Amino acid sequence: MATEIRVPALGESVSEATIGKWFKKPGEAVKADEPLVELETDKVTLEVNAPAAGVLGEIVAKEGETVGVNALLGSIAEGGAAAAAPAPKKEEKAAAAPAPAEAPKAAATKAADSGPAVARLAAESGVDPSSVPASGKDGRVTKGDMLAAIATGGAATPATAPAPVQVRAPSAPDDASREERVKMTKLRQTIARRLKEAQSSAAMLTTFNEVDMTNVMALRNQYKDAFEKKHGVKLGFMGFFVKACVQALKEIPAVNAEIDGTDIIYKNYYHIGVAVGTDKGLVVPVVRDADELSIAGVEKKIGEFGRKARDGKLSIEEMQGGTFTISNGGVYGSLMSTPILNAPQSAILGMHKIQERPMAIGGKVEIRPMMYLAVSYDHRIIDGKEAVTFLVRIKEGLEDPARLVLDL
């Protein structure tokens, strides 16, 4: 009796994953809950554990293949004998699953060459595997190839995605020899697709302002040692920004809403996404119910997310359900930018580098630590007045941080 290994639920809005690597080979013993295969989604990399102890049987989904939720990855045989037994010969497999009369013998033979899943599909559908373009190793037809062919009535239609169109002119021979072409990771492909979709679907606009960070910096310098001693985490700027955003979102609820068809969904909760850069791409863990957290609570949560992001340990649940996002390009030295929406959210705040600049204060010129702020928003749901007011409220809260403590 074999136990199937299937793709688990991948989380909200995640429907497919790419097989990263298998940690075991067919015939090797596995323990229950032992990691078997790595899946790479558009948000995180996760491991699928063995549903039972036994021996790894056939691997159906090979490395690099794209699979959907609940797709069959492979199987585990009980004990060692069943799984370790050699696969039946091609002739035996073909005889065990005879093709219908209209399916030629070649179909059964090729199905046997490509695996039992292909043979079974060939027998059930009558589609000749020899007429199906193969995408598997050594020219073998995969289960995905057969399913795609069956869906198109058995026509010889490639099951794999069409090759990308060459959009760039060929390089000069001397330059081509020094170029390196690397396939984009699943995460990077999805980041590119989602950002382009956000630009295409939303009426995106950006408004700017600047904030004098003098008072926040003075407060931080005064209490940073005592804060770290009591709470075990450093006092940064993000806690102040999250609290300032929550206050502004409460006043301007459209910024915390989203469009669903012809409806507007107003959210009476405040899950703030904080964009974090990793070596694999940008991830956005979510500080849930940020309105119920103190500045210390926010800083602790963000510190935890930062460690998990660096170690690749963020879960899908920790990166879904956000209602508003903050992106801090200032940590990389960005002075000003126009952040792109994190769909389906309707707005995103861009923080930037703190730069000393001469400012007119009370009729005098003073050097102040200034930061440009940018809010990109969906003009379909947020009016310009609302966007500007929202940004002004953030500015007011940061320039007078007592307002954050007093909830003013």
RADA-V661240 format. One record per helix or strand of 2 or more residues. SS is the DSSP state (hx for helix, st for strand). FROM is the first residue (numbers start at 1). LEN is the number of residues. If there is no record, write none. Layout:
SS:FROM:LEN  SS:FROM:LEN
//
This chain:
st:2:5  st:16:7  st:29:2  st:35:6  st:45:5  st:54:6  st:66:3  st:72:6  hx:81:4  hx:90:7  hx:105:10  hx:116:10  hx:129:3  hx:137:3  hx:143:9  hx:173:4  hx:186:16  st:204:9  hx:214:18  hx:238:14  hx:253:4  st:258:3  st:263:3  st:272:7  st:281:7  hx:290:3  hx:295:17  hx:316:4  st:324:5  hx:329:4  st:347:5  st:355:7  st:364:15  hx:384:16  hx:402:5
//
